[in-house]
Amino acid sequence: MRVMVIVKATKDSEAGVMPSEKLLTEMGKFNEELVKAGVLLAGDGLHPSRRGKRVRFAGGKKTVIDGPFAETKELIAGYWIWQVKSMDEAVEWVRRCPDPMPDQESEIEIRPVFEAEDFGAELTPELRAQEERLRAEVERQHGS
């Protein structure tokens, strides 16, 4: 199963406070462990929300909203995409993770990524074929 591991933002991450060399070193070692175990598929840190935008969809209209965004606890500071055998395995990996925000209370959320079979009959053979073609094209374009 694939999971998205979401590192929640804090006041410091939203203020643009960069991680220490010590934390970067610890995270680098953790990421090496993930790679060696065949778990890590992708992952990155994100700039503060002041550099982001949101697009709100309502009543057929699309409205662009510039950051920063107010609810820090609902924002994302970084993420990983992992391939794990179970949610329990993902939790065990997160338990081994260095504290991503050592000077503040922080949180990491784990969410399963939808797989084709999760969509049932609504994902018709034609839609499934389209999805497979698109994934193959993305892989070809980016070599991942």
N, CA, C and O atoms as a GROMACS GRO file, in nm:
protein
  576
    1MET      N    1   0.084  -0.118   0.000
    1MET     CA    2   0.000   0.000   0.000
    1MET      C    3   0.088   0.123   0.000
    1MET      O    4   0.196   0.125   0.060
    2ARG      N    5   0.041   0.226  -0.068
    2ARG     CA    6   0.110   0.353  -0.066
    2ARG      C    7   0.043   0.444   0.037
    2ARG      O    8  -0.079   0.443   0.052
    3VAL      N    9   0.126   0.521   0.107
    3VAL     CA   10   0.074   0.618   0.202
    3VAL      C   11   0.143   0.751   0.180
    3VAL      O   12   0.258   0.757   0.137
    4MET      N   13   0.069   0.857   0.210
    4MET     CA   14   0.130   0.990   0.214
    4MET      C   15   0.150   1.022   0.361
    4MET      O   16   0.058   1.017   0.441
    5VAL      N   17   0.273   1.056   0.393
    5VAL     CA   18   0.310   1.090   0.530
    5VAL      C   19   0.327   1.242   0.531
    5VAL      O   20   0.417   1.296   0.466
    6ILE      N   21   0.241   1.309   0.605
    6ILE     CA   22   0.231   1.454   0.601
    6ILE      C   23   0.289   1.515   0.728
    6ILE      O   24   0.242   1.486   0.839
    7VAL      N   25   0.390   1.598   0.711
    7VAL     CA   26   0.449   1.671   0.823
    7VAL      C   27   0.373   1.802   0.836
    7VAL      O   28   0.378   1.887   0.746
    8LYS      N   29   0.304   1.818   0.946
    8LYS     CA   30   0.222   1.938   0.967
    8LYS      C   31   0.311   2.059   0.997
    8LYS      O   32   0.417   2.047   1.058
    9ALA      N   33   0.265   2.174   0.951
    9ALA     CA   34   0.338   2.299   0.972
    9ALA      C   35   0.326   2.345   1.117
    9ALA      O   36   0.236   2.305   1.191
   10THR      N   37   0.420   2.429   1.156
   10THR     CA   38   0.418   2.495   1.287
   10THR      C   39   0.440   2.644   1.264
   10THR      O   40   0.463   2.688   1.151
   11LYS      N   41   0.433   2.721   1.371
   11LYS     CA   42   0.459   2.865   1.358
   11LYS      C   43   0.598   2.890   1.301
   11LYS      O   44   0.616   2.978   1.218
   12ASP      N   45   0.696   2.811   1.345
   12ASP     CA   46   0.833   2.828   1.295
   12ASP      C   47   0.843   2.795   1.146
   12ASP      O   48   0.904   2.870   1.070
   13SER      N   49   0.785   2.683   1.105
   13SER     CA   50   0.795   2.647   0.962
   13SER      C   51   0.723   2.750   0.876
   13SER      O   52   0.769   2.781   0.766
   14GLU      N   53   0.612   2.802   0.924
   14GLU     CA   54   0.539   2.906   0.850
   14GLU      C   55   0.614   3.039   0.850
   14GLU      O   56   0.597   3.120   0.760
   15ALA      N   57   0.698   3.060   0.951
   15ALA     CA   58   0.779   3.182   0.956
   15ALA      C   59   0.904   3.170   0.870
   15ALA      O   60   0.980   3.266   0.854
   16GLY      N   61   0.926   3.051   0.814
   16GLY     CA   62   1.042   3.031   0.729
   16GLY      C   63   1.168   2.993   0.804
   16GLY      O   64   1.278   2.998   0.747
   17VAL      N   65   1.154   2.954   0.932
   17VAL     CA   66   1.270   2.911   1.010
   17VAL      C   67   1.321   2.780   0.950
   17VAL      O   68   1.248   2.681   0.942
   18MET      N   69   1.447   2.781   0.908
   18MET     CA   70   1.504   2.663   0.844
   18MET      C   71   1.551   2.562   0.950
   18MET      O   72   1.588   2.601   1.061
   19PRO      N   73   1.549   2.434   0.916
   19PRO     CA   74   1.595   2.332   1.010
   19PRO      C   75   1.745   2.346   1.036
   19PRO      O   76   1.820   2.396   0.952
   20SER      N   77   1.786   2.300   1.153
   20SER     CA   78   1.928   2.304   1.189
   20SER      C   79   2.006   2.201   1.110
   20SER      O   80   1.948   2.109   1.051
   21GLU      N   81   2.137   2.216   1.109
   21GLU     CA   82   2.224   2.116   1.045
   21GLU      C   83   2.204   1.979   1.112
   21GLU      O   84   2.203   1.876   1.044
   22LYS      N   85   2.187   1.980   1.244
   22LYS     CA   86   2.166   1.855   1.318
   22LYS      C   87   2.039   1.786   1.268
   22LYS      O   88   2.040   1.665   1.243
   23LEU      N   89   1.929   1.862   1.255
   23LEU     CA   90   1.804   1.800   1.209
   23LEU      C   91   1.816   1.754   1.064
   23LEU      O   92   1.767   1.647   1.030
   24LEU      N   93   1.882   1.834   0.979
   24LEU     CA   94   1.901   1.792   0.840
   24LEU      C   95   1.981   1.662   0.833
   24LEU      O   96   1.952   1.575   0.752
   25THR      N   97   2.082   1.650   0.919
   25THR     CA   98   2.163   1.528   0.924
   25THR      C   99   2.078   1.409   0.970
   25THR      O  100   2.085   1.302   0.910
   26GLU      N  101   1.999   1.428   1.076
   26GLU     CA  102   1.912   1.320   1.126
   26GLU      C  103   1.809   1.278   1.022
   26GLU      O  104   1.785   1.159   1.003
   27MET      N  105   1.749   1.376   0.955
   27MET     CA  106   1.649   1.344   0.851
   27MET      C  107   1.716   1.274   0.733
   27MET      O  108   1.658   1.182   0.674
   28GLY      N  109   1.837   1.316   0.700
   28GLY     CA  110   1.911   1.250   0.592
   28GLY      C  111   1.935   1.103   0.623
   28GLY      O  112   1.919   1.017   0.536
   29LYS      N  113   1.974   1.074   0.747
   29LYS     CA  114   1.995   0.935   0.789
   29LYS      C  115   1.864   0.856   0.785
   29LYS      O  116   1.862   0.741   0.740
   30PHE      N  117   1.757   0.919   0.832
   30PHE     CA  118   1.625   0.853   0.830
   30PHE      C  119   1.584   0.823   0.685
   30PHE      O  120   1.537   0.713   0.655
   31ASN      N  121   1.602   0.920   0.596
   31ASN     CA  122   1.567   0.899   0.456
   31ASN      C  123   1.652   0.788   0.395
   31ASN      O  124   1.602   0.711   0.313
   32GLU      N  125   1.779   0.779   0.433
   32GLU     CA  126   1.864   0.668   0.386
   32GLU      C  127   1.807   0.534   0.429
   32GLU      O  128   1.804   0.439   0.350
   33GLU      N  129   1.760   0.526   0.554
   33GLU     CA  130   1.698   0.401   0.602
   33GLU      C  131   1.575   0.367   0.519
   33GLU      O  132   1.554   0.251   0.482
   34LEU      N  133   1.492   0.468   0.490
   34LEU     CA  134   1.371   0.446   0.409
   34LEU      C  135   1.407   0.395   0.270
   34LEU      O  136   1.342   0.304   0.219
   35VAL      N  137   1.511   0.453   0.210
   35VAL     CA  138   1.554   0.411   0.076
   35VAL      C  139   1.606   0.268   0.080
   35VAL      O  140   1.568   0.185  -0.003
   36LYS      N  141   1.693   0.238   0.176
   36LYS     CA  142   1.750   0.103   0.188
   36LYS      C  143   1.642  -0.002   0.209
   36LYS      O  144   1.656  -0.115   0.163
   37ALA      N  145   1.535   0.035   0.278
   37ALA     CA  146   1.425  -0.059   0.304
   37ALA      C  147   1.327  -0.066   0.187
   37ALA      O  148   1.233  -0.146   0.190
   38GLY      N  149   1.347   0.015   0.084
   38GLY     CA  150   1.256   0.014  -0.031
   38GLY      C  151   1.123   0.079  -0.003
   38GLY      O  152   1.024   0.051  -0.072
   39VAL      N  153   1.117   0.166   0.097
   39VAL     CA  154   0.991   0.229   0.140
   39VAL      C  155   0.969   0.364   0.071
   39VAL      O  156   0.857   0.395   0.032
   40LEU      N  157   1.075   0.444   0.057
   40LEU     CA  158   1.060   0.582   0.008
   40LEU      C  159   1.036   0.586  -0.142
   40LEU      O  160   1.115   0.534  -0.220
   41LEU      N  161   0.926   0.650  -0.182
   41LEU     CA  162   0.896   0.674  -0.323
   41LEU      C  163   0.920   0.820  -0.360
   41LEU      O  164   0.964   0.848  -0.471
   42ALA      N  165   0.892   0.912  -0.268
   42ALA     CA  166   0.911   1.055  -0.293
   42ALA      C  167   0.904   1.128  -0.160
   42ALA      O  168   0.856   1.073  -0.061
   43GLY      N  169   0.950   1.251  -0.159
   43GLY     CA  170   0.937   1.332  -0.038
   43GLY      C  171   1.009   1.463  -0.052
   43GLY      O  172   1.114   1.472  -0.116
   44ASP      N  173   0.953   1.565   0.008
   44ASP     CA  174   1.013   1.698   0.004
   44ASP      C  175   0.956   1.784   0.116
   44ASP      O  176   0.849   1.756   0.169
   45GLY      N  177   1.030   1.888   0.150
   45GLY     CA  178   0.980   1.992   0.237
   45GLY      C  179   0.912   2.098   0.151
   45GLY      O  180   0.940   2.110   0.032
   46LEU      N  181   0.823   2.173   0.212
   46LEU     CA  182   0.749   2.276   0.140
   46LEU      C  183   0.780   2.414   0.195
   46LEU      O  184   0.801   2.430   0.316
   47HIS      N  185   0.782   2.513   0.107
   47HIS     CA  186   0.799   2.652   0.149
   47HIS      C  187   0.678   2.693   0.233
   47HIS      O  188   0.573   2.630   0.224
   48PRO      N  189   0.691   2.798   0.314
   48PRO     CA  190   0.577   2.848   0.392
   48PRO      C  191   0.460   2.886   0.301
   48PRO      O  192   0.479   2.915   0.183
   49SER      N  193   0.341   2.887   0.358
   49SER     CA  194   0.220   2.912   0.279
   49SER      C  195   0.215   3.053   0.221
   49SER      O  196   0.138   3.078   0.128
   50ARG      N  197   0.296   3.145   0.271
   50ARG     CA  198   0.297   3.280   0.213
   50ARG      C  199   0.344   3.277   0.069
   50ARG      O  200   0.318   3.370  -0.007
   51ARG      N  201   0.414   3.170   0.031
   51ARG     CA  202   0.460   3.156  -0.106
   51ARG      C  203   0.365   3.074  -0.191
   51ARG      O  204   0.391   3.048  -0.308
   52GLY      N  205   0.253   3.032  -0.131
   52GLY     CA  206   0.157   2.946  -0.200
   52GLY      C  207   0.031   3.020  -0.242
   52GLY      O  208   0.012   3.138  -0.213
   53LYS      N  209  -0.052   2.948  -0.308
   53LYS     CA  210  -0.183   2.997  -0.351
   53LYS      C  211  -0.283   2.883  -0.335
   53LYS      O  212  -0.246   2.766  -0.335
   54ARG      N  213  -0.408   2.919  -0.321
   54ARG     CA  214  -0.517   2.823  -0.321
   54ARG      C  215  -0.614   2.865  -0.430
   54ARG      O  216  -0.626   2.983  -0.462
   55VAL      N  217  -0.682   2.768  -0.486
   55VAL     CA  218  -0.789   2.797  -0.581
   55VAL      C  219  -0.916   2.738  -0.523
   55VAL      O  220  -0.928   2.617  -0.504
   56ARG      N  221  -1.012   2.826  -0.494
   56ARG     CA  222  -1.139   2.785  -0.436
   56ARG      C  223  -1.240   2.767  -0.549
   56ARG      O  224  -1.255   2.854  -0.635
   57PHE      N  225  -1.310   2.652  -0.548
   57PHE     CA  226  -1.413   2.620  -0.645
   57PHE      C  227  -1.548   2.632  -0.577
   57PHE      O  228  -1.572   2.564  -0.476
   58ALA      N  229  -1.636   2.715  -0.628
   58ALA     CA  230  -1.768   2.732  -0.568
   58ALA      C  231  -1.866   2.783  -0.674
   58ALA      O  232  -1.842   2.886  -0.738
   59GLY      N  233  -1.975   2.710  -0.691
   59GLY     CA  234  -2.078   2.754  -0.784
   59GLY      C  235  -2.029   2.777  -0.925
   59GLY      O  236  -2.076   2.869  -0.993
   60GLY      N  237  -1.935   2.697  -0.971
   60GLY     CA  238  -1.882   2.711  -1.106
   60GLY      C  239  -1.775   2.818  -1.120
   60GLY      O  240  -1.719   2.835  -1.228
   61LYS      N  241  -1.746   2.890  -1.012
   61LYS     CA  242  -1.642   2.994  -1.015
   61LYS      C  243  -1.515   2.941  -0.950
   61LYS      O  244  -1.519   2.857  -0.860
   62LYS      N  245  -1.404   2.993  -0.998
   62LYS     CA  246  -1.273   2.960  -0.940
   62LYS      C  247  -1.209   3.089  -0.893
   62LYS      O  248  -1.193   3.183  -0.970
   63THR      N  249  -1.174   3.093  -0.764
   63THR     CA  250  -1.116   3.212  -0.705
   63THR      C  251  -0.976   3.179  -0.654
   63THR      O  252  -0.958   3.082  -0.580
   64VAL      N  253  -0.878   3.259  -0.693
   64VAL     CA  254  -0.740   3.239  -0.648
   64VAL      C  255  -0.720   3.319  -0.519
   64VAL      O  256  -0.752   3.438  -0.511
   65ILE      N  257  -0.664   3.251  -0.418
   65ILE     CA  258  -0.638   3.311  -0.287
   65ILE      C  259  -0.488   3.302  -0.263
   65ILE      O  260  -0.429   3.194  -0.269
   66ASP      N  261  -0.427   3.416  -0.235
   66ASP     CA  262  -0.284   3.420  -0.206
   66ASP      C  263  -0.258   3.384  -0.061
   66ASP      O  264  -0.337   3.418   0.027
   67GLY      N  265  -0.147   3.313  -0.036
   67GLY     CA  266  -0.104   3.287   0.100
   67GLY      C  267  -0.049   3.415   0.160
   67GLY      O  268  -0.030   3.513   0.088
   68PRO      N  269  -0.023   3.418   0.289
   68PRO     CA  270  -0.025   3.305   0.380
   68PRO      C  271  -0.167   3.268   0.423
   68PRO      O  272  -0.261   3.347   0.411
   69PHE      N  273  -0.178   3.146   0.474
   69PHE     CA  274  -0.307   3.095   0.519
   69PHE      C  275  -0.307   3.088   0.671
   69PHE      O  276  -0.205   3.054   0.732
   70ALA      N  277  -0.419   3.119   0.730
   70ALA     CA  278  -0.428   3.143   0.875
   70ALA      C  279  -0.411   3.019   0.962
   70ALA      O  280  -0.339   3.025   1.062
   71GLU      N  281  -0.472   2.909   0.929
   71GLU     CA  282  -0.475   2.792   1.018
   71GLU      C  283  -0.348   2.709   1.007
   71GLU      O  284  -0.345   2.610   0.935
   72THR      N  285  -0.244   2.749   1.079
   72THR     CA  286  -0.115   2.681   1.074
   72THR      C  287  -0.128   2.531   1.099
   72THR      O  288  -0.063   2.452   1.031
   73LYS      N  289  -0.211   2.491   1.195
   73LYS     CA  290  -0.222   2.349   1.229
   73LYS      C  291  -0.277   2.265   1.115
   73LYS      O  292  -0.264   2.143   1.116
   74GLU      N  293  -0.340   2.328   1.017
   74GLU     CA  294  -0.395   2.256   0.902
   74GLU      C  295  -0.303   2.260   0.781
   74GLU      O  296  -0.336   2.202   0.677
   75LEU      N  297  -0.189   2.327   0.792
   75LEU     CA  298  -0.098   2.341   0.679
   75LEU      C  299   0.006   2.230   0.678
   75LEU      O  300   0.027   2.163   0.779
   76ILE      N  301   0.070   2.212   0.565
   76ILE     CA  302   0.168   2.106   0.545
   76ILE      C  303   0.305   2.169   0.527
   76ILE      O  304   0.322   2.261   0.448
   77ALA      N  305   0.404   2.118   0.601
   77ALA     CA  306   0.541   2.166   0.590
   77ALA      C  307   0.626   2.074   0.503
   77ALA      O  308   0.731   2.115   0.453
   78GLY      N  309   0.581   1.950   0.484
   78GLY     CA  310   0.656   1.855   0.404
   78GLY      C  311   0.580   1.724   0.394
   78GLY      O  312   0.476   1.706   0.457
   79TYR      N  313   0.634   1.634   0.312
   79TYR     CA  314   0.564   1.507   0.290
   79TYR      C  315   0.660   1.400   0.241
   79TYR      O  316   0.768   1.430   0.191
   80TRP      N  317   0.620   1.277   0.258
   80TRP     CA  318   0.681   1.162   0.194
   80TRP      C  319   0.570   1.081   0.128
   80TRP      O  320   0.454   1.088   0.171
   81ILE      N  321   0.604   1.007   0.027
   81ILE     CA  322   0.517   0.902  -0.026
   81ILE      C  323   0.594   0.772  -0.002
   81ILE      O  324   0.708   0.756  -0.048
   82TRP      N  325   0.531   0.681   0.072
   82TRP     CA  326   0.595   0.555   0.107
   82TRP      C  327   0.518   0.437   0.050
   82TRP      O  328   0.396   0.442   0.035
   83GLN      N  329   0.591   0.331   0.020
   83GLN     CA  330   0.532   0.202  -0.016
   83GLN      C  331   0.555   0.111   0.104
   83GLN      O  332   0.669   0.076   0.135
   84VAL      N  333   0.447   0.073   0.172
   84VAL     CA  334   0.456  -0.011   0.292
   84VAL      C  335   0.360  -0.128   0.280
   84VAL      O  336   0.271  -0.129   0.195
   85LYS      N  337   0.377  -0.226   0.366
   85LYS     CA  338   0.288  -0.343   0.364
   85LYS      C  339   0.155  -0.314   0.434
   85LYS      O  340   0.053  -0.375   0.402
   86SER      N  341   0.158  -0.220   0.530
   86SER     CA  342   0.037  -0.195   0.609
   86SER      C  343   0.047  -0.058   0.676
   86SER      O  344   0.154   0.003   0.681
   87MET      N  345  -0.065  -0.013   0.728
   87MET     CA  346  -0.066   0.112   0.804
   87MET      C  347   0.020   0.096   0.930
   87MET      O  348   0.086   0.190   0.972
   88ASP      N  349   0.019  -0.023   0.988
   88ASP     CA  350   0.103  -0.047   1.107
   88ASP      C  351   0.251  -0.027   1.075
   88ASP      O  352   0.324   0.030   1.156
   89GLU      N  353   0.294  -0.073   0.958
   89GLU     CA  354   0.434  -0.053   0.919
   89GLU      C  355   0.463   0.096   0.904
   89GLU      O  356   0.569   0.143   0.947
   90ALA      N  357   0.371   0.171   0.844
   90ALA     CA  358   0.390   0.315   0.828
   90ALA      C  359   0.403   0.382   0.965
   90ALA      O  360   0.489   0.468   0.985
   91VAL      N  361   0.319   0.343   1.059
   91VAL     CA  362   0.325   0.399   1.195
   91VAL      C  363   0.461   0.368   1.258
   91VAL      O  364   0.520   0.454   1.322
   92GLU      N  365   0.510   0.247   1.239
   92GLU     CA  366   0.641   0.211   1.295
   92GLU      C  367   0.752   0.296   1.236
   92GLU      O  368   0.844   0.336   1.308
   93TRP      N  369   0.745   0.324   1.107
   93TRP     CA  370   0.845   0.412   1.046
   93TRP      C  371   0.835   0.553   1.104
   93TRP      O  372   0.937   0.614   1.134
   94VAL      N  373   0.715   0.605   1.121
   94VAL     CA  374   0.700   0.739   1.176
   94VAL      C  375   0.753   0.743   1.320
   94VAL      O  376   0.812   0.843   1.361
   95ARG      N  377   0.734   0.638   1.395
   95ARG     CA  378   0.787   0.633   1.533
   95ARG      C  379   0.940   0.646   1.533
   95ARG      O  380   0.998   0.694   1.630
   96ARG      N  381   1.005   0.603   1.425
   96ARG     CA  382   1.150   0.611   1.415
   96ARG      C  383   1.198   0.746   1.361
   96ARG      O  384   1.318   0.775   1.364
   97CYS      N  385   1.107   0.827   1.312
   97CYS     CA  386   1.140   0.954   1.249
   97CYS      C  387   1.193   1.054   1.351
   97CYS      O  388   1.139   1.064   1.462
   98PRO      N  389   1.297   1.129   1.316
   98PRO     CA  390   1.339   1.238   1.405
   98PRO      C  391   1.224   1.339   1.419
   98PRO      O  392   1.143   1.355   1.328
   99ASP      N  393   1.219   1.405   1.532
   99ASP     CA  394   1.117   1.509   1.555
   99ASP      C  395   1.136   1.618   1.451
   99ASP      O  396   1.239   1.685   1.452
  100PRO      N  397   1.040   1.637   1.360
  100PRO     CA  398   1.059   1.732   1.251
  100PRO      C  399   1.059   1.878   1.294
  100PRO      O  400   1.110   1.964   1.223
  101MET      N  401   1.003   1.906   1.410
  101MET     CA  402   0.995   2.044   1.461
  101MET      C  403   1.037   2.039   1.608
  101MET      O  404   0.952   2.054   1.697
  102PRO      N  405   1.166   2.019   1.635
  102PRO     CA  406   1.210   1.990   1.772
  102PRO      C  407   1.182   2.098   1.876
  102PRO      O  408   1.181   2.068   1.995
  103ASP      N  409   1.159   2.221   1.834
  103ASP     CA  410   1.136   2.328   1.931
  103ASP      C  411   0.988   2.358   1.955
  103ASP      O  412   0.954   2.447   2.032
  104GLN      N  413   0.899   2.283   1.887
  104GLN     CA  414   0.756   2.304   1.901
  104GLN      C  415   0.684   2.170   1.895
  104GLN      O  416   0.736   2.073   1.842
  105GLU      N  417   0.565   2.168   1.952
  105GLU     CA  418   0.482   2.050   1.936
  105GLU      C  419   0.450   2.034   1.788
  105GLU      O  420   0.415   2.131   1.721
  106SER      N  421   0.463   1.912   1.738
  106SER     CA  422   0.438   1.890   1.596
  106SER      C  423   0.363   1.761   1.576
  106SER      O  424   0.346   1.682   1.669
  107GLU      N  425   0.319   1.740   1.454
  107GLU     CA  426   0.236   1.624   1.423
  107GLU      C  427   0.268   1.574   1.283
  107GLU      O  428   0.295   1.653   1.192
  108ILE      N  429   0.265   1.443   1.267
  108ILE     CA  430   0.278   1.380   1.136
  108ILE      C  431   0.153   1.297   1.113
  108ILE      O  432   0.113   1.218   1.199
  109GLU      N  433   0.092   1.316   0.998
  109GLU     CA  434  -0.031   1.245   0.962
  109GLU      C  435   0.002   1.142   0.854
  109GLU      O  436   0.083   1.169   0.765
  110ILE      N  437  -0.061   1.026   0.860
  110ILE     CA  438  -0.040   0.920   0.762
  110ILE      C  439  -0.174   0.894   0.694
  110ILE      O  440  -0.273   0.865   0.761
  111ARG      N  441  -0.177   0.903   0.561
  111ARG     CA  442  -0.302   0.881   0.486
  111ARG      C  443  -0.277   0.782   0.373
  111ARG      O  444  -0.182   0.799   0.296
  112PRO      N  445  -0.360   0.679   0.362
  112PRO     CA  446  -0.348   0.587   0.249
  112PRO      C  447  -0.377   0.658   0.117
  112PRO      O  448  -0.464   0.746   0.110
  113VAL      N  449  -0.304   0.620   0.014
  113VAL     CA  450  -0.327   0.671  -0.121
  113VAL      C  451  -0.424   0.576  -0.190
  113VAL      O  452  -0.409   0.454  -0.180
  114PHE      N  453  -0.523   0.630  -0.259
  114PHE     CA  454  -0.617   0.545  -0.332
  114PHE      C  455  -0.544   0.462  -0.436
  114PHE      O  456  -0.453   0.511  -0.504
  115GLU      N  457  -0.583   0.338  -0.448
  115GLU     CA  458  -0.536   0.248  -0.554
  115GLU      C  459  -0.655   0.224  -0.646
  115GLU      O  460  -0.770   0.245  -0.607
  116ALA      N  461  -0.629   0.181  -0.768
  116ALA     CA  462  -0.734   0.163  -0.868
  116ALA      C  463  -0.850   0.078  -0.814
  116ALA      O  464  -0.967   0.110  -0.837
  117GLU      N  465  -0.819  -0.029  -0.744
  117GLU     CA  466  -0.924  -0.119  -0.696
  117GLU      C  467  -1.017  -0.055  -0.593
  117GLU      O  468  -1.128  -0.103  -0.570
  118ASP      N  469  -0.972   0.055  -0.532
  118ASP     CA  470  -1.056   0.124  -0.434
  118ASP      C  471  -1.179   0.189  -0.496
  118ASP      O  472  -1.276   0.217  -0.426
  119PHE      N  473  -1.175   0.214  -0.626
  119PHE     CA  474  -1.284   0.285  -0.693
  119PHE      C  475  -1.396   0.195  -0.742
  119PHE      O  476  -1.500   0.245  -0.785
  120GLY      N  477  -1.377   0.064  -0.735
  120GLY     CA  478  -1.483  -0.029  -0.772
  120GLY      C  479  -1.525  -0.017  -0.917
  120GLY      O  480  -1.444   0.017  -1.004
  121ALA      N  481  -1.654  -0.045  -0.943
  121ALA     CA  482  -1.707  -0.050  -1.079
  121ALA      C  483  -1.705   0.086  -1.148
  121ALA      O  484  -1.709   0.092  -1.271
  122GLU      N  485  -1.700   0.195  -1.071
  122GLU     CA  486  -1.697   0.328  -1.132
  122GLU      C  487  -1.572   0.350  -1.216
  122GLU      O  488  -1.572   0.429  -1.310
  123LEU      N  489  -1.466   0.279  -1.181
  123LEU     CA  490  -1.343   0.288  -1.261
  123LEU      C  491  -1.355   0.182  -1.371
  123LEU      O  492  -1.309   0.069  -1.356
  124THR      N  493  -1.416   0.222  -1.480
  124THR     CA  494  -1.442   0.131  -1.592
  124THR      C  495  -1.311   0.085  -1.655
  124THR      O  496  -1.207   0.146  -1.631
  125PRO      N  497  -1.315  -0.021  -1.734
  125PRO     CA  498  -1.192  -0.064  -1.804
  125PRO      C  499  -1.130   0.049  -1.887
  125PRO      O  500  -1.008   0.059  -1.896
  126GLU      N  501  -1.213   0.133  -1.946
  126GLU     CA  502  -1.160   0.245  -2.026
  126GLU      C  503  -1.090   0.346  -1.936
  126GLU      O  504  -0.981   0.394  -1.969
  127LEU      N  505  -1.151   0.378  -1.823
  127LEU     CA  506  -1.088   0.472  -1.730
  127LEU      C  507  -0.960   0.414  -1.670
  127LEU      O  508  -0.862   0.486  -1.650
  128ARG      N  509  -0.962   0.284  -1.641
  128ARG     CA  510  -0.842   0.217  -1.588
  128ARG      C  511  -0.729   0.223  -1.691
  128ARG      O  512  -0.615   0.251  -1.657
  129ALA      N  513  -0.762   0.196  -1.818
  129ALA     CA  514  -0.662   0.200  -1.925
  129ALA      C  515  -0.605   0.342  -1.939
  129ALA      O  516  -0.485   0.360  -1.958
  130GLN      N  517  -0.693   0.442  -1.929
  130GLN     CA  518  -0.648   0.581  -1.937
  130GLN      C  519  -0.551   0.611  -1.823
  130GLN      O  520  -0.445   0.670  -1.844
  131GLU      N  521  -0.587   0.570  -1.703
  131GLU     CA  522  -0.502   0.593  -1.585
  131GLU      C  523  -0.365   0.527  -1.605
  131GLU      O  524  -0.263   0.588  -1.575
  132GLU      N  525  -0.363   0.404  -1.655
  132GLU     CA  526  -0.237   0.333  -1.677
  132GLU      C  527  -0.153   0.404  -1.784
  132GLU      O  528  -0.031   0.414  -1.771
  133ARG      N  529  -0.218   0.453  -1.891
  133ARG     CA  530  -0.146   0.527  -1.995
  133ARG      C  531  -0.084   0.655  -1.938
  133ARG      O  532   0.031   0.688  -1.967
  134LEU      N  533  -0.162   0.726  -1.858
  134LEU     CA  534  -0.111   0.849  -1.799
  134LEU      C  535   0.008   0.823  -1.706
  134LEU      O  536   0.107   0.896  -1.709
  135ARG      N  537  -0.002   0.721  -1.623
  135ARG     CA  538   0.109   0.688  -1.533
  135ARG      C  539   0.234   0.651  -1.612
  135ARG      O  540   0.344   0.692  -1.577
  136ALA      N  541   0.216   0.572  -1.718
  136ALA     CA  542   0.330   0.534  -1.802
  136ALA      C  543   0.393   0.657  -1.868
  136ALA      O  544   0.515   0.666  -1.878
  137GLU      N  545   0.311   0.752  -1.912
  137GLU     CA  546   0.362   0.873  -1.975
  137GLU      C  547   0.437   0.959  -1.875
  137GLU      O  548   0.543   1.013  -1.907
  138VAL      N  549   0.385   0.972  -1.755
  138VAL     CA  550   0.454   1.048  -1.651
  138VAL      C  551   0.590   0.984  -1.622
  138VAL      O  552   0.691   1.053  -1.609
  139GLU      N  553   0.591   0.852  -1.610
  139GLU     CA  554   0.717   0.780  -1.584
  139GLU      C  555   0.815   0.803  -1.699
  139GLU      O  556   0.934   0.825  -1.675
  140ARG      N  557   0.766   0.799  -1.823
  140ARG     CA  558   0.853   0.821  -1.939
  140ARG      C  559   0.910   0.963  -1.936
  140ARG      O  560   1.028   0.984  -1.961
  141GLN      N  561   0.824   1.062  -1.904
  141GLN     CA  562   0.868   1.202  -1.902
  141GLN      C  563   0.970   1.231  -1.794
  141GLN      O  564   1.064   1.308  -1.814
  142HIS      N  565   0.950   1.169  -1.680
  142HIS     CA  566   1.031   1.204  -1.564
  142HIS      C  567   1.129   1.095  -1.521
  142HIS      O  568   1.210   1.115  -1.431
  143GLY      N  569   1.122   0.980  -1.587
  143GLY     CA  570   1.216   0.872  -1.556
  143GLY      C  571   1.209   0.821  -1.415
  143GLY      O  572   1.310   0.779  -1.358
  144SER      N  573   1.089   0.824  -1.356
  144SER     CA  574   1.078   0.777  -1.217
  144SER      C  575   1.021   0.639  -1.210
  144SER      O  576   1.005   0.585  -1.100
   0.00000   0.00000   0.00000
